[in-house]
Amino acid sequence: MPYLTSVSEIRSLVAEYTNSPILWIDTEVADYKSKNPRLSLIQVLDDAKDMSGDRAYVLDVLDQPDIIADFISQIMLNPSIEKVFHNASYDLKLLGNKKAKNITCTLEMAKKIPYYILPLSNYQLKTLALELCNFNNIDKQEQSSNWGKRPLSEEQIEYACLDCIYLAQIHQRLIELSQEINPEPAKEDLISLAARYQQVQQQSKLVNSELEHLQERVKQAMQAQNFSETSDFKLTSYERETVKVTFRELARLVQTEGINLDFPITLTKKLKTDLGENIERLSVDTEKTTSLRLSPKNETDDVEKE
C-alpha cells in the first residue's frame, strides 16, 4: 500500500494512470462536515486482481490544489479511462463534478440488482464487501478519523488502501450478477421462465396476503393499546377530502366570472361515448403510446369456457 507525499512521485504516477483502461478510486476528505471540505487523500487501484494492496496507491493531496487539478484534468476528464467509485456523487464534488467523464458507481449498480438477488439492509461499501464478497473483520473505525491531521497513522493509511480493494472486488461481483440476471432475451428459455414466474406469483400471493393481514393486526393492536408509535411503526391518521362539482356548474361559473380554465382535459372512454359525433367538432390532440401487458393464461378458465 504505497503512500505517496512527494509531488513529483504523485505526478509521475498520475501520468502512468493516463494509459489505464480502468481505475478504482476512493477519497478521504478533511473537514467533510464543514462548509469548506478539503480533499485529503486519493486512493487509486489499477489492478482488480491485486488483493495485497501493492497496486493500491494512496496519494496525499491535502492542501495541494495543483496536484488535484492535474488529477482532474488528466484522469477525471479523460473519457478513455473508466473511473469506478462507490457513491460517486460524493467523491465527484471534489473531483471534477459534472465535468468528469466515464464514471461508474457501484452504489447505483447495486441498486439496479433486484432485491431477491441482493437482499441487503443497505448499500454501504462495508455491507457490500461483507455480504457480497465475504470480506470479514472490516474495520470502519478510521472512517470518521481526522483526515486533516498530519502525519497520518498507519491505521488510517491501511484503511484508505483497503477501501480500494473492497471497491474493485465489489465491482467485479456486481458485473457478474448483472450478467446473470440480464441474459439475452433472444436466448431465454420461455418454458422454464414461465414456470418460475408462476411459482413466484403464487408465493407472492401468499406473502402479500399475510402482509396485509399482519398490517391490519398491527394497526388494530396499536389503536387498542393507545400506541401512536413503537420502535418499528408509526401510526398516523389523515382525512381525505374530495370536492366534486358538475361540469355544468363549473362552465356557468367560468362564463359569469370570466375565469380562465383553458387547460387540456383527457377524454375518458365514457366521455368520448357521451360526446358521440360531437367529438368531431372539437380540436383534439391525440397521443398514441404502445405498451406491453403480460397476462398469465389460466388453464381453469379455458376449461370452464369449453
Secondary structure, DSSP 8 states (H G I E B T S, - for coil): --EE--HHHHHHHHHHHTT-SEEEEEEEEETTTSSS-EEEEEEEE--TT--SSTTEEEEE-TT-HHHHHHHIIIIIT-TTSEEEESSHHHHHTTTTGGG--SEEEHHHHHHHS-TTTS--S---HHHHHHHTT---S---GGGGS-TTSSS--HHHHHHHHHHHHHHHHHHHHHHHHHHHHS--GGG--HHHHHHHHHHHHHHHHHHHHHHHHHHHHHHHHHHHTT-SB-SS-B------------HHHHHHHHHHHT----------HHHHHHHGGGGGGS----------------HHHHHHH-
